[in-house]
Amino acid sequence: MIYQGAIILALGLDLILGLAIFVPNPRRVVNLLFFLLSILIALWLGTNIGILATGDPAWAARHIRAAGAVAAFTPVLCQMLRMASADPHIGVGGLVRRSWPMLALGLLVGAACFTPWHVREVRMPAWGSPDVEEPVYGPFFPVYVVYFLAQVVGIFV
């Protein structure tokens, strides 16, 4: 339960920070992207609450798959935020045109996360155990890791 409380606190702080950046100037693309990133992080945190709150392995697997799909877009939004910061005059349309290959790849990877190729099953801890759910990854997971690492490296290059 302590994990869930900490996650809920982080989720609330994340959304407050996103709104604090977005509300003063919602027309700025950088502010919009930061707010979208905070929503994405909040969704990821929400999936983690779902993982910890269940005793059903199928439900936990759905939430782990959703967490992977949401996380697939995190480096894409970070890259778009970097691009918008470097070119403050770019509009949303121009940013999407420049980013469409990353967005398409993120969509494909995110969609693949919802299949058993990403997470086959989840092993649940014994009742009362301090352990957490353990996913059994499928053959797509190494591709996911390479994708994620390449996207993260791409942010800094």
C-alpha positions, 0 to 999 in steps of 0.5 A: 500500500505504501507504494501506491501512496507514493505513486499517487503523490507523484501522479498528483505532483506531476499533473500540478507541474504540467498544469503550472507550465501549461496554463500561463501560456497555452499557445506556446508549443513547448508548454503544450508538449510539456503538459502532454508529457506530464499527462503521459507520465501520469498515465504511466504512473496510473498503470503502475497503480493498476499493477500493484492494486490487483491480485489477478495475473491477467489484469496485471499483464494488461496494465504492464502492457499498457505501461510499456505502450505509454512508455514507448511514447515518452522518448518521442515526446521528449524528442519533440519537446527538444525540437520545439525548444530549439525552434520556438517558432515551429507550430504543432503542424510543422513539428508533427511533419518533422516528427512523423517517423518517430510518431509512427514508430512509437505507435507501432511499438506501443501497439505491439506492447499490447500483445503476448509478444511483449508480455506473455504472463505475470507471476504473482507473488505469494499473498502477504509477500513484499515482492511485486508482480513479475512479468514473463516477457515475450520475444518482442521485449528485446526489440522494445528495449533496443527501440527505447534505448535508441530513442533515448540516445536520439534525444541527446544526439 
